[in-house]
Amino acid sequence: MFITKIRIVRYVLPNGKRVRKGTAGATKRIDYSRKFYAVFSKAGRRVKVPLAAEKTEARRMMRELKRHLWRLNLGIVDHFAEHKKKSIAQHVADYLADVRGRGRSVKHVAEAKRLLDTIFQRQSVRTLDDLTLAKFDGFLTDLAQHGRSPRTRNAYRQAAVAFANWLAKKGRLPNNPLLNVSRAVGKGVRFRRALTLAELTSLVRTAEHRNPARALLYRLAVGTGLRRNELKSLRVRHLRLDDSLPTLHLPGEHTKNGKDAVIPIVPWLVQALQVVVQSKEPNDAVVRIPHDILRRFKGDLNAAGIAFADADGRRADFHSLRKCCATLLTIQGVHPRVVQQILRHSTLDLTMTTYTDGSLLPLGEAVAKLPPL
């Protein structure tokens, strides 16, 4: 058995169209297959088995093929053959059902599915044979090259390793092929800034011209301080717009801390929401959040003439709208403990230090209030 690329002979016309051999005006062109092939003889017949486009991976696959053929010749049964025939999507569905049966939250299951689907789609993992250490290391390397934080890379690692552990535990694989994946080192802290009131106004007005639904999303994010996934989970039935004090009630299964959230809704936001929910059913989403919201948000910032990053490198991304909520409330003189309650933070320090932009606070006005000496 040896590894090679297949020689492909084609006949083409000057315009590039492929034709049969002997066609007038056609020239002979020799190409080679994109993938490597394992070539061997079986019962006097030459057999070619496609492997991979990358040579190292192709060699690994050829070694697996040799072992498989060796087992067949000895009459050894592959106890994992049936599981390897299933698509990776089937295994993921079984895994998530098991996780759900162990009492994990809806949010946890949805996040695990998102992470696994992203890995397998990007790395073309279709069966258990494709679930290799080399492919997953390549995925993590690609994330690092695109600036994804250690925290994000470790989230993908944890999801994949947990899935592979389950496969081994349930007898679908002989062992966990991802056991030796290293953890990313570092905290990867993102420094965000809050937008000024003028910038927020410009952003919303620009979004209204480009996509009115997105303008409402921005208003809702600033007016409630809800996180992206919480906004995504918000349904019409969660709104109490006709109460004397309009509020939204988001169940704990949709919040980050797992606790029910009751947040008052400011009058100008109530009016905007009343218009939108008139044509919606109780189970309809209040707003739709596209998967590429960061790209669209950056596009709206650019159209409004607002820099994504300031001179200090602090970024204004979608999550910055939550920081805008805390900063605007603080500037208006709202008590810090009240701001903490609205944002539902575990500590006051997190609200005041991380989610309040000190560069926008009215320090000059505050110092002017000092009595003369």
Secondary structure, 3 states (H helix, E strand, C coil): CEEEEEEEEEEECCCCCEECCCCCCCEEEEEEEEEEEEEEEECCEEEEEECCCCHHHHHHHHHHHHHHHHHHHHCCCCCCHHHHHCCHHHHHHHHHHHHHHCCCCHHHHHHHHHHHHHHHHHCCCCCHHHCCHHHHHHHHHHHHHCCCCHHHHHHHHHHHHHHHHHHHHCCCCCCCCCCCCCCCCCCCCCCECCCCHHHHHHHHHHHHHHCHHHHHHHHHHHHHCCCHHHHHHCEHHHEECCCCCCEEEECHHHCCCCCCEEEECCHHHHHHHHHHHCCCCCCCECCCCCCCHHHHHHHHHHHCCCCCECCCCCECCCCHHHHHHHHHHHHCCCCHHHHHHHHCCCCHHHHHHHCCCHHHCCHHHHHHCCCCC
